Each structure stands twice: as C-alpha cells, then as structure tokens.
C-alpha cells in the first residue's frame, strides 16, 4: 500500500457516504504517519452525524480530532482506530498505536496522538478503548459502592463496557437491560432488574430507555445519562414518584475528565488506563467480523441501524 496517498470515508449528505482519495503532504516534524489496521464505528454518535442530526449549537464541541469538513456536510468523521507507525519522529516504525481519527487508511498525526498499545492487546480490540474510556469516566463520576443494586440500560458498546467494569465490584447486584436478545447475550448478566436500584446507567439513546431507567431507580437513586440525542427532543417523566423518591438525573460525558479525578488524571492518563485494561480479556467485547474498508460505503448505513449489529462494528484495512 502506498503511503503518500490516503483514502477516507466522507459523509456527503444525510444518509449518503463515499470514499475519497487525497494526497498526503510531506510528513511534518514531530508527526508520525500511520497505516490503519482497524477502525471502529461508534453507532450512536455516527448515526446522528450521518443523519445530519448534530445541532448547530454543538458543531464546535462535537468536532472529532482530525475531522475535516462540517456537520452540515460533507464531513470526514470517526474517532477510534488502531494502526501501525510507518514513518516519523518519536515512534519506531512498526509500533502499534491507538489514534482518535476518522475512517482512513493512511494518515499523519502529532506523535503525542499516536498512543502505543500495550503488549497483549490485539489490534482488532484497540478501537474499543474509546468506549471503555467513556465507561471509566462514568464510574469516576458516579462510583457504585460494595453491594449496590445497579442496572445498565442500553447494551451498546458503552453499556457493555460498563457491565464489564461493574462486574468487578464486590457484592454488586447487576442487570443489563436491552430489547435486543443479541445484546443481552453479550452482556452475560441478569436481563431483568428487581428495581430499587441505587444507580442506573442509561446508554440506550432512546426516550423509552430513559423512562425504564427511572422506573428501575430506588429512593434517592441516581440515573447517570450517557446518551446523546443530537437534535431530538426527549420527554422526561418528572411527575409521579420522581420527587417523592428524590431521584437525581446526572449527565456524564467523556469530553472532560470527571471532576472526581480531574486534579490528578489527564485525558492521556484515562486513555492509557483503558488500553491497559484491554490487555485483560475480561474487559473486551466480541466485535464480530470486520467489514473491508473498500466495501464500507455499501454497508455503513446497515451497520449503524441493524438492531443486532456488533456493538462496535469494525472496519479492516487489509
């Protein structure tokens, strides 16, 4: 594969995408050139981008690293990839790295953005680090206590990462809630909750999921909202027992490090932790069969919409 030209996935209009080729300029000082091995499709966020459902107020905050174009289209978007360094400063050729980068076969990034992957983490698992990092941040925001009753509503990539982390809490009573039988099987925890939960993590991206999260909440419980809805309006049932149960709905978002750790942990520290955890198979997910990059435009919409698709569909780059 030549490394002086690059091919990337561009979203050209709502529901439309294509591959575009461009030349790579000379490699700048302090940068590395990376040949992609795998990238992951973040189904929740990329579905909203593909639909043109990013509100104008969030266009700047929602920009991904190395994004080109804008959310009004065309836009080159995506943010979790594994690859191999082929040239540059500060990383030896052949180094396996994680990069927050759109779907592209070859690309240049500052060396600090090409994070070395620990030994024992397969290339096909590396893109999951971005979602595991989101789950870590949520648990820094709202850590469960020993013996807590906890539910995760919505078993996509982030929800499943939360389940993997929560299983390590001693004495926890854990349930994973999702309408998809395939997602429930992947979670490998109780599929129903007795309710009266101390913490409910909501990751479904649906109003019905949020309503279910509130139904499962016990007295003075916290619903941790990780979903992002874009331009959609989501009704929240604040009547009934919401006030008498003194419920809290709290946002958790990966763009900033949790206040609980912000003084002592950086974004880089949090990502490094996610990558270290992926060396342990207990924290990985089965991501299924990758789609070849050359075929991605033909399959992209289905990978975003199919209810039983992989929680993080993979793209392979040969």
C-alpha positions in Angstrom: 0.0 0.0 0.0 1.4 3.4 -1.0 1.8 5.8 2.0 1.8 9.1 0.0 -1.9 9.0 -0.7 -4.9 8.4 1.6 -8.4 7.2 1.2 -11.1 8.3 3.7 -14.8 7.8 4.3 -16.7 11.0 3.8 -20.4 11.6 4.7 -21.6 13.7 1.9 -25.3 14.3 2.8 -27.8 12.8 5.2 -27.8 9.0 4.6 -25.0 9.2 1.9 -21.3 8.4 2.0 -18.4 7.7 -0.3 -14.6 7.0 -0.3 -12.4 9.9 -1.4 -8.7 9.8 -2.2 -6.3 12.7 -1.5 -2.6 13.2 -1.4 -0.6 13.3 1.8 1.8 16.2 2.1 5.4 15.9 3.4 5.5 14.4 6.9 5.9 17.3 9.3 8.4 17.4 12.2 7.0 15.9 15.3 4.4 13.8 13.4 4.1 10.2 12.5 2.5 8.5 9.5 0.2 5.7 10.5 -1.2 2.9 8.4 -4.6 1.9 9.8 -5.3 -1.7 10.8 -8.9 -1.3 12.2 -11.3 1.4 13.0 -14.5 1.2 15.0 -17.9 2.7 14.0 -19.4 4.4 17.0 -23.0 3.6 16.3 -24.7 6.1 18.5 -22.7 9.2 17.6 -22.0 8.3 14.0 -25.7 7.6 13.4 -26.6 11.1 14.5 -23.8 12.6 12.3 -24.9 10.5 9.3 -28.5 11.7 9.7 -27.4 15.4 9.9 -28.8 15.5 13.5 -26.0 17.4 15.2 -27.4 20.7 16.4 -25.7 23.8 15.3 -25.0 24.8 18.9 -22.8 21.7 19.3 -20.9 21.8 16.0 -17.7 23.0 17.5 -17.9 20.9 20.8 -18.7 17.8 18.8 -15.7 18.1 16.4 -13.7 14.9 16.5 -9.9 15.0 16.3 -8.7 15.3 12.7 -12.2 15.8 11.4 -12.4 17.6 8.1 -15.5 19.4 6.8 -18.5 20.3 8.9 -21.7 18.7 10.2 -23.7 20.5 7.6 -21.8 18.1 5.1 -19.6 17.0 3.7 -17.7 15.7 6.7 -15.0 13.2 7.4 -15.9 11.8 10.8 -14.9 9.0 13.2 -12.7 8.7 16.3 -11.3 5.3 17.2 -8.7 3.5 15.1 -5.7 1.2 15.6 -2.7 1.3 13.3 1.0 0.8 12.7 3.5 3.6 12.5 5.3 3.6 9.1 7.4 6.7 9.5 8.1 9.8 11.6 9.5 11.2 14.8 9.2 9.7 18.3 7.7 6.3 17.4 9.7 3.4 15.9 8.3 2.1 12.6 6.1 -0.9 13.3 4.8 0.5 16.6 1.2 -0.4 17.1 -0.8 2.6 18.2 -4.3 3.9 19.1 -5.4 7.1 17.4 -8.6 9.2 17.7 -9.0 9.5 13.9 -11.8 9.2 11.2 -12.0 6.2 9.0 -9.0 6.5 6.7 -6.3 4.1 5.5 -3.2 6.2 6.0 -2.9 9.4 8.0 -0.4 11.8 9.7 -0.9 12.9 13.3 1.3 14.6 16.0 3.3 11.9 17.8 1.6 12.5 21.1 -1.8 11.5 19.5 -0.4 8.1 18.4 -0.6 6.2 21.7 1.4 3.0 21.9 -0.7 -0.1 22.5 0.4 -2.3 25.5 1.6 -5.8 24.7 -1.2 -8.4 24.7 -3.9 -6.1 23.2 -5.0 -7.4 19.7 -5.2 -4.8 17.0 -8.9 -5.6 16.4 -9.7 -4.8 20.1 -7.8 -1.5 20.3 -10.7 0.7 18.8 -12.8 -0.3 21.9 -10.5 1.9 24.1 -12.6 5.0 23.2 -15.8 3.4 24.6 -14.1 1.8 27.6 -12.7 5.3 28.4 -16.3 6.6 28.4 -17.3 3.9 30.8 -14.4 4.6 33.1 -15.3 8.3 33.2 -18.9 7.5 34.1 -17.7 5.3 37.0 -15.4 8.1 38.2 -18.4 10.4 38.0 -20.7 8.0 39.9 -18.9 5.1 41.5 -21.1 2.3 42.9 -20.5 1.0 46.4 -19.9 -2.5 47.5 -23.2 -4.4 47.4 -25.1 -1.8 45.4 -28.0 -2.6 43.1 -27.1 -1.3 39.7 -28.6 -1.5 36.2 -27.3 -0.6 32.8 -30.0 0.3 30.3 -28.8 0.1 26.7 -26.2 -2.5 25.9 -24.3 -1.0 23.0 -20.5 -0.6 23.2 -20.5 1.8 26.2 -23.2 -0.1 28.1 -21.3 -3.4 27.6 -18.0 -1.7 28.7 -19.8 -0.5 31.9 -21.1 -4.1 32.5 -17.5 -5.4 32.2 -16.2 -2.9 34.7 -19.2 -3.2 37.1 -18.8 -7.0 37.3 -15.5 -6.4 39.3 -17.3 -4.5 42.1 -17.7 -6.9 45.1 -21.2 -7.9 46.0 -22.9 -5.8 43.3 -26.4 -6.9 42.1 -26.2 -6.1 38.4 -28.7 -6.2 35.5 -28.3 -5.3 31.8 -31.4 -4.1 30.1 -31.8 -4.0 26.3 -34.6 -5.1 23.8 -32.1 -6.9 21.7 -31.6 -10.6 22.6 -28.1 -10.5 21.0 -27.1 -7.6 23.2 -28.4 -9.3 26.3 -26.5 -12.4 25.5 -23.3 -10.4 25.0 -23.8 -8.8 28.5 -23.9 -12.1 30.2 -25.6 -10.7 33.3 -29.2 -10.8 34.6 -31.6 -9.4 31.9 -34.1 -8.0 34.3 -33.8 -5.9 37.5 -35.8 -6.2 40.6 -35.8 -2.4 40.7 -35.0 -0.1 43.7 -31.6 0.4 42.1 -29.0 2.7 43.7 -27.5 3.7 40.4 -28.8 3.2 36.8 -26.6 4.0 33.9 -28.6 4.9 30.8 -26.9 4.3 27.4 -29.8 3.4 25.1 -30.2 6.8 23.3 -34.0 6.4 23.5 -36.7 8.1 25.5 -38.1 4.6 26.3 -34.8 3.6 27.7 -34.6 6.7 29.9 -38.1 6.1 31.2 -37.1 2.5 32.0 -34.0 3.7 33.8 -36.2 6.0 36.0 -38.6 3.2 36.7 -35.8 1.0 38.0 -34.5 3.7 40.3 -35.0 3.4 44.1 -35.2 6.0 46.8 -32.6 8.8 46.3 -31.1 6.9 43.4 -29.1 8.4 40.5 -29.8 7.9 36.9 -26.5 8.6 35.0 -27.3 9.7 31.5 -24.6 8.8 29.0 -26.8 9.0 25.8 -26.5 11.9 23.5 -29.6 12.8 21.5 -28.4 15.4 19.0 -31.4 17.4 17.7 -34.0 15.1 19.1 -36.3 16.2 22.0 -36.6 13.7 24.8 -39.5 13.8 27.2 -38.6 13.1 30.8 -41.3 12.0 33.3 -40.9 14.3 36.2 -44.3 13.6 37.6 -45.4 10.5 39.5 -42.9 9.4 42.1 -39.9 11.4 40.7 -39.9 14.0 43.6 -41.1 11.7 46.4 -38.2 9.3 45.5 -35.8 12.2 45.3 -34.3 11.0 42.1 -31.3 12.6 40.5 -30.6 12.6 36.7 -26.9 13.3 36.2 -25.0 13.8 32.9 -21.7 12.0 32.2 -19.7 12.9 29.1 -16.3 11.8 28.1 -15.2 15.2 26.6 -13.9 16.3 30.0 -12.3 14.2 32.7 -14.6 13.6 35.7 -14.3 16.2 38.4 -13.5 13.4 40.9 -10.2 12.8 39.1 -9.6 16.0 37.1 -6.9 17.2 39.6 -4.8 14.1 39.3 -5.7 12.5 35.9 -5.4 13.8 32.3 -7.2 12.7 29.2 -4.0 10.8 28.3 -4.0 9.0 31.7 -7.6 8.0 31.3 -6.9 6.6 27.8 -3.8 4.8 28.9 -5.9 3.1 31.6 -8.5 1.9 29.1 -5.7 0.5 26.9 -4.1 -1.3 29.9 -7.5 -2.8 30.9 -7.9 -4.2 27.3 -4.9 -6.4 27.9 -7.2 -8.4 30.1 -9.7 -10.4 28.1 -12.3 -9.9 30.8 -12.7 -6.3 29.7 -13.0 -6.9 25.9 -16.1 -7.4 23.7 -16.7 -9.7 20.8 -16.8 -7.2 17.9 -17.6 -9.7 15.2 -16.3 -9.9 11.6 -14.8 -6.6 10.3 -16.1 -5.0 7.1 -13.3 -4.4 4.5 -12.7 -0.6 4.1 -13.3 -0.8 0.3 -16.8 -2.0 1.0 -17.7 0.4 3.8 -19.9 2.8 1.9 -22.1 -0.1 0.8 -22.6 -1.3 4.4 -22.3 1.8 6.5 -26.0 2.6 6.9 -26.8 -1.0 7.8 -24.0 -1.2 10.4 -25.5 1.9 12.1 -29.1 0.8 12.0 -29.3 -3.0 12.3 -30.6 -3.8 15.8 -28.4 -6.8 16.3 -25.2 -5.4 14.7 -21.9 -5.6 16.6 -21.9 -3.0 19.4 -18.8 -1.5 17.7 -18.7 -2.6 14.1 -15.1 -2.9 12.9 -13.6 -1.8 9.6 -10.5 -3.6 8.4 -7.8 -2.1 6.2 -6.0 -5.2 4.9 
